[in-house]
């Protein structure tokens, strides 16, 4: 089986909104594991101005083929106008990746 696993990375303005999305991803079986991290400082350009905000990072273990459903959920539930949705290819042990697959919708 040649399944492409990945880690979804997104940021949120607060812990409550990140945890809401984490529960939604798990409940819909779009992620096997979701980590909601500590606050981080984000520096970025938005609407031609430099911004600095404290954000909460979310990381979810999933598969690339679930990206359309994940993105639809994020766009519906995310408080940002343009949420960060980044996928990073994930390699791992066969046992771990099998566990990830067992948690996800087929």
N, CA, C and O of each residue as an XYZ file, in Angstrom:
424
protein
N       0.848     -1.169      0.000
C       0.000      0.000      0.000
C       0.896      1.236      0.000
O       1.767      1.371      0.859
N       0.689      2.128     -0.949
C       1.487      3.339     -1.057
C       0.610      4.534     -0.676
O       0.009      5.177     -1.537
N       0.547      4.818      0.613
C      -0.266      5.904      1.129
C       0.666      7.047      1.499
O       1.724      6.825      2.089
N       0.286      8.240      1.163
C       1.107      9.400      1.466
C       0.597     10.075      2.737
O      -0.469     10.691      2.742
N       1.354      9.953      3.789
C       0.996     10.545      5.072
C       1.590     11.934      5.187
O       2.595     12.251      4.551
N       0.957     12.756      6.005
C       1.441     14.120      6.169
C       1.043     14.673      7.524
O       0.229     14.096      8.247
N       1.635     15.794      7.839
C       1.279     16.557      9.029
C       0.680     17.875      8.553
O       1.316     18.634      7.821
N      -0.535     18.131      8.976
C      -1.184     19.410      8.719
C      -0.705     20.385      9.787
O      -0.693     20.057     10.974
N      -0.314     21.569      9.371
C       0.064     22.621     10.313
C      -0.829     23.833     10.071
O      -0.997     24.285      8.938
N      -1.395     24.346     11.155
C      -2.201     25.556     11.077
C      -1.978     26.351     12.359
O      -1.494     25.811     13.353
N      -2.328     27.616     12.335
C      -2.229     28.458     13.524
C      -3.579     29.106     13.806
O      -4.392     29.318     12.907
N      -3.790     29.415     15.088
C      -5.065     29.962     15.561
C      -4.816     31.130     16.499
O      -3.751     31.218     17.111
N      -5.785     32.027     16.619
C      -5.591     33.183     17.492
C      -5.675     32.855     18.980
O      -5.225     33.638     19.816
N      -6.256     31.686     19.313
C      -6.406     31.324     20.720
C      -6.535     29.803     20.853
O      -6.816     29.098     19.883
N      -6.324     29.326     22.064
C      -6.355     27.883     22.346
C      -7.750     27.301     22.122
O      -7.874     26.189     21.609
N      -8.785     28.021     22.493
C     -10.149     27.498     22.363
C     -10.494     27.171     20.908
O     -11.065     26.115     20.634
N     -10.158     28.055     19.984
C     -10.484     27.778     18.578
C      -9.624     26.644     18.031
O     -10.106     25.856     17.216
N      -8.367     26.538     18.456
C      -7.515     25.429     18.020
C      -8.049     24.101     18.549
O      -8.081     23.111     17.818
N      -8.467     24.074     19.808
C      -8.995     22.836     20.392
C     -10.323     22.438     19.758
O     -10.602     21.248     19.608
N     -11.140     23.412     19.386
C     -12.412     23.105     18.700
C     -12.133     22.403     17.375
O     -12.768     21.397     17.060
N     -11.189     22.926     16.601
C     -10.844     22.305     15.322
C     -10.199     20.939     15.556
O     -10.468     20.000     14.806
N      -9.359     20.811     16.574
C      -8.732     19.520     16.887
C      -9.803     18.463     17.145
O      -9.732     17.359     16.604
N     -10.779     18.796     17.959
C     -11.862     17.842     18.247
C     -12.664     17.517     16.986
O     -13.071     16.373     16.785
N     -12.889     18.513     16.146
C     -13.623     18.291     14.899
C     -12.885     17.364     13.958
O     -13.491     16.472     13.366
N     -11.569     17.565     13.810
C     -10.761     16.695     12.942
C     -10.776     15.257     13.451
O     -10.915     14.318     12.668
N     -10.632     15.089     14.761
C     -10.644     13.743     15.339
C     -12.027     13.105     15.231
O     -12.146     11.926     14.897
N     -13.057     13.874     15.509
C     -14.416     13.356     15.448
C     -14.819     12.915     14.053
O     -15.569     11.951     13.896
N     -14.327     13.612     13.042
C     -14.627     13.269     11.641
C     -13.646     12.230     11.096
O     -13.748     11.832      9.936
N     -12.706     11.793     11.917
C     -11.675     10.819     11.537
C     -10.824     11.335     10.375
O     -10.409     10.573      9.501
N     -10.574     12.648     10.388
C      -9.703     13.261      9.392
C      -8.275     13.376      9.904
O      -7.367     13.708      9.142
N      -8.072     13.106     11.179
C      -6.743     13.112     11.789
C      -6.679     11.977     12.805
O      -7.674     11.638     13.447
N      -5.496     11.401     12.935
C      -5.288     10.336     13.915
C      -4.855     10.911     15.254
O      -5.180     10.362     16.307
N      -4.134     11.998     15.212
C      -3.597     12.647     16.409
C      -3.485     14.126     16.104
O      -3.023     14.516     15.032
N      -3.907     14.943     17.045
C      -3.788     16.394     16.873
C      -3.081     16.953     18.102
O      -3.452     16.665     19.240
N      -2.074     17.745     17.851
C      -1.342     18.401     18.926
C      -1.627     19.890     18.868
O      -1.512     20.519     17.817
N      -1.999     20.441     20.007
C      -2.202     21.874     20.138
C      -1.072     22.375     21.023
O      -0.988     22.021     22.199
N      -0.211     23.197     20.454
C       1.004     23.603     21.135
C       0.859     24.848     21.977
O      -0.227     25.400     22.156
N       2.000     25.262     22.485
C       2.084     26.483     23.283
C       2.016     27.700     22.365
O       2.138     27.587     21.146
N       1.822     28.839     22.964
C       1.767     30.079     22.195
C       3.104     30.333     21.509
O       4.167     30.018     22.043
N       3.023     30.904     20.325
C       4.221     31.310     19.594
C       3.983     32.692     19.025
O       2.841     33.132     18.887
N       5.058     33.368     18.697
C       4.974     34.706     18.110
C       5.107     34.606     16.604
O       6.093     34.073     16.094
N       4.124     35.114     15.898
C       4.134     35.104     14.437
C       4.347     36.516     13.920
O       3.678     37.458     14.345
N       5.278     36.643     13.008
C       5.552     37.898     12.314
C       5.237     37.651     10.843
O       5.749     36.696     10.259
N       4.409     38.490     10.237
C       3.982     38.252      8.861
C       3.473     39.540      8.224
O       3.182     40.521      8.908
N       3.374     39.511      6.915
C       2.807     40.628      6.171
C       1.346     40.309      5.864
O       1.021     39.203      5.432
N       0.476     41.281      6.089
C      -0.943     41.112      5.776
C      -1.509     42.452      5.358
O      -1.382     43.441      6.081
N      -2.134     42.487      4.190
C      -2.718     43.727      3.647
C      -1.706     44.878      3.655
O      -1.995     45.990      4.097
N      -0.526     44.569      3.154
C       0.552     45.553      3.000
C       1.050     46.163      4.313
O       1.588     47.270      4.320
N       0.873     45.454      5.403
C       1.451     45.922      6.659
C       2.085     44.755      7.397
O       1.630     43.616      7.286
N       3.129     45.042      8.145
C       3.788     44.017      8.944
C       2.990     43.813     10.227
O       2.611     44.771     10.901
N       2.743     42.549     10.548
C       1.938     42.206     11.725
C       2.764     41.354     12.676
O       3.725     40.699     12.274
N       2.374     41.376     13.936
C       2.970     40.540     14.962
C       1.847     40.115     15.892
O       1.213     40.955     16.531
N       1.599     38.815     15.970
C       0.525     38.299     16.812
C       0.990     37.055     17.550
O       1.856     36.320     17.075
N       0.406     36.832     18.709
C       0.614     35.576     19.408
C      -0.407     34.580     18.865
O      -1.593     34.894     18.764
N       0.052     33.384     18.518
C      -0.821     32.370     17.948
C      -0.564     31.019     18.613
O       0.447     30.814     19.285
N      -1.497     30.123     18.406
C      -1.397     28.747     18.882
C      -1.255     27.856     17.653
O      -2.031     27.969     16.704
N      -0.256     26.965     17.674
C      -0.030     26.068     16.537
C      -0.765     24.748     16.741
O      -0.796     24.193     17.839
N      -1.351     24.267     15.660
C      -2.014     22.966     15.634
C      -1.278     22.100     14.619
O      -0.972     22.548     13.514
N      -0.996     20.849     15.007
C      -0.391     19.868     14.102
C      -1.246     18.612     14.135
O      -1.591     18.112     15.206
N      -1.585     18.107     12.960
C      -2.431     16.921     12.870
C      -1.795     15.888     11.948
O      -1.351     16.215     10.847
N      -1.754     14.636     12.406
C      -1.242     13.539     11.587
C      -2.387     12.990     10.755
O      -3.441     12.635     11.283
N      -2.167     12.924      9.430
C      -3.246     12.546      8.523
C      -2.667     11.992      7.221
O      -1.497     11.615      7.161
N      -3.506     11.949      6.176
C      -3.072     11.529      4.837
C      -3.399     12.638      3.843
O      -4.361     13.387      4.015
N      -2.581     12.723      2.805
C      -2.787     13.756      1.772
C      -4.151     13.628      1.090
O      -4.743     14.639      0.713
N      -4.653     12.412      0.926
C      -5.926     12.260      0.217
C      -7.108     12.842      0.991
O      -8.184     13.022      0.422
N      -6.924     13.138      2.278
C      -7.995     13.732      3.072
C      -7.960     15.260      3.050
O      -8.792     15.914      3.680
N      -6.995     15.824      2.322
C      -6.824     17.281      2.285
C      -8.098     18.040      1.898
O      -8.408     19.033      2.556
N      -8.850     17.635      0.876
C     -10.055     18.409      0.538
C     -11.053     18.492      1.703
O     -11.618     19.557      1.954
N     -11.270     17.395      2.403
C     -12.209     17.400      3.533
C     -11.653     18.217      4.696
O     -12.397     18.935      5.364
N     -10.352     18.110      4.939
C      -9.713     18.883      6.006
C      -9.822     20.368      5.713
O     -10.181     21.155      6.590
N      -9.515     20.751      4.493
C      -9.565     22.172      4.132
C     -10.985     22.719      4.211
O     -11.182     23.858      4.633
N     -11.966     21.932      3.817
C     -13.359     22.384      3.921
C     -13.723     22.632      5.385
O     -14.360     23.635      5.706
N     -13.323     21.721      6.269
C     -13.622     21.893      7.687
C     -12.898     23.117      8.247
O     -13.486     23.910      8.982
N     -11.627     23.265      7.899
C     -10.867     24.407      8.409
C     -11.468     25.728      7.941
O     -11.614     26.659      8.734
N     -11.814     25.816      6.675
C     -12.361     27.071      6.157
C     -13.712     27.395      6.811
O     -14.055     28.565      6.980
N     -14.461     26.378      7.170
C     -15.758     26.593      7.820
C     -15.596     27.001      9.283
O     -16.332     27.862      9.766
N     -14.640     26.392      9.998
C     -14.541     26.600     11.439
C     -13.449     27.585     11.869
O     -13.453     28.049     13.009
N     -12.531     27.902     10.982
C     -11.383     28.725     11.364
C     -11.784     30.188     11.489
O     -12.523     30.696     10.646
N     -11.310     30.875     12.526
C     -11.678     32.281     12.685
C     -10.952     33.245     11.736
O     -11.376     34.390     11.586
N      -9.867     32.797     11.097
C      -9.135     33.686     10.201
C      -9.772     33.731      8.821
O     -10.355     32.748      8.363
N      -9.657     34.866      8.169
C     -10.127     35.027      6.791
C      -9.360     34.089      5.856
O      -9.941     33.487      4.954
N      -8.064     33.975      6.080
C      -7.199     33.107      5.282
C      -6.361     32.248      6.230
O      -5.267     32.654      6.624
N      -6.857     31.077      6.596
C      -6.112     30.245      7.538
C      -4.858     29.638      6.912
O      -4.814     29.337      5.719
N      -3.848     29.471      7.754
C      -2.651     28.736      7.327
C      -3.036     27.271      7.216
O      -3.507     26.673      8.183
N      -2.837     26.693      6.040
C      -3.067     25.264      5.817
C      -1.845     24.750      5.071
O      -1.711     24.948      3.863
N      -0.959     24.091      5.800
C       0.297     23.601      5.249
C       0.382     22.106      5.523
O       0.074     21.647      6.623
N       0.800     21.355      4.516
C       0.998     19.913      4.671
C       2.480     19.600      4.504
O       3.113     20.036      3.543
N       3.021     18.846      5.446
C       4.407     18.418      5.395
C       4.408     16.902      5.291
O       3.795     16.216      6.109
N       5.100     16.380      4.279
C       5.161     14.927      4.097
C       5.702     14.272      5.355
O       6.632     14.785      5.976
N       5.125     13.144      5.732
C       5.508     12.447      6.955
C       5.930     11.022      6.642
O       5.154     10.241      6.091
N       7.159     10.689      6.995
C       7.624      9.305      6.981
C       7.619      8.816      8.414
O       7.682      9.615      9.349
N       7.544      7.525      8.589
C       7.564      6.972      9.944
C       7.655      5.474      9.900
O       7.713      4.868      8.830
N       7.669      4.881     11.069
C       7.721      3.421     11.140
C       6.431      2.838     10.573
O       5.375      3.469     10.630
N       6.527      1.646     10.036
C       5.342      0.986      9.465
C       4.242      0.835     10.510
O       3.067      1.050     10.215
N       4.620      0.470     11.720
C       3.628      0.295     12.785
C       2.888      1.601     13.082
O       1.668      1.613     13.243
N       3.647      2.700     13.152
C       3.017      3.985     13.456
C       2.088      4.409     12.324
O       0.964      4.844     12.574
N       2.544      4.286     11.094
C       1.718      4.698      9.958
C       0.485      3.817      9.819
O      -0.566      4.294      9.391
N       0.594      2.547     10.171
C      -0.581      1.671     10.171
C      -1.582      2.127     11.227
O      -2.792      2.093     11.001
N      -1.069      2.557     12.390
C      -1.955      3.078     13.414
C      -2.666      4.337     12.919
O      -3.874      4.485     13.106
N      -1.920      5.240     12.290
C      -2.520      6.461     11.732
C      -3.666      6.062     10.797
O      -4.780      6.574     10.913
N      -3.378      5.139      9.867
C      -4.412      4.708      8.917
C      -5.633      4.121      9.624
O      -6.765      4.335      9.192
N      -5.404      3.381     10.713
C      -6.517      2.719     11.413
C      -7.444      3.751     12.064
O      -8.605      3.448     12.337
N      -6.957      4.933     12.308
C      -7.749      5.983     12.958
C      -8.515      6.859     11.969
O      -9.428      7.588     12.357
N      -8.144      6.786     10.701
C      -8.683      7.700      9.695
C      -9.816      7.062      8.899
O      -9.899      5.842      8.761
N     -10.687      7.932      8.379
C     -11.748      7.484      7.497
C     -11.097      6.855      6.261
O     -10.058      7.321      5.794
N     -11.703      5.816      5.747
C     -11.132      5.115      4.580
C     -11.408      5.856      3.302
O     -11.001      5.409      2.230
